[in-house]
Amino acid sequence: MAQQKRLPRIMVIYYREDDPRKNTALKMIRKNLAIHVFPRRIHGSPIILDPYSNKYLGPWDSVYVEKYGVVVVDASWKKLVPRKTSMIKGRHRRLPPLLPGNPINYGKPCILSSIEAAAATLYITGFIEAYRKLLGLYKWMKTFHTLNSEVLEAYRRTKSINKLLETIKDYWGEKPPC
């Protein structure tokens, strides 16, 4: 039987810009699947999910996710600006295009909730067991999985940035949505 990778650390920088009752990052924290951190308290080289990064996340980033974890910046999409992510120490990566399954932004490419972004990161970097744990937190996470299972698997199987760019082009065309 193949050895399963240990569950990676998910860290959340929480900006308090959305309704806390509906906030997916807070639910991950309440369920002990993530921890709340402040930018200055981040050590090492975790993966920083940053939609402004010019580098895509890929399977080659799994070593950093395993060793240092992943940081999710939980801010309103309407108020998100580059300075909220640029000051965070780590390896900045943006997710390849995906469709959200959450009720607020359903089907709007790239506008993922914090839990969707964390889950996608875990899947692409090979932490399938941890991905499944996040899927169980909301019913609509099954919709996220249904919408993206094929493309997530394609992203996870890429071996280089060039192959990832080809995969993005195959699924999203010449001009990907993000």
Secondary structure by P-SEA (a helix, b strand, c coil): ccccccbbbbbbbccccccccccaaaaaaaaccbbbbcccccccccccccccccccccccaaaaaacbbbbbbcccccccccccccccccbbbbbcbbbbcccccccccccccaaaaaaaaaaaacaaaaaaaaaacccaaaaaaaacaaaaaaaaacccaaaaaaaaaacccccccc
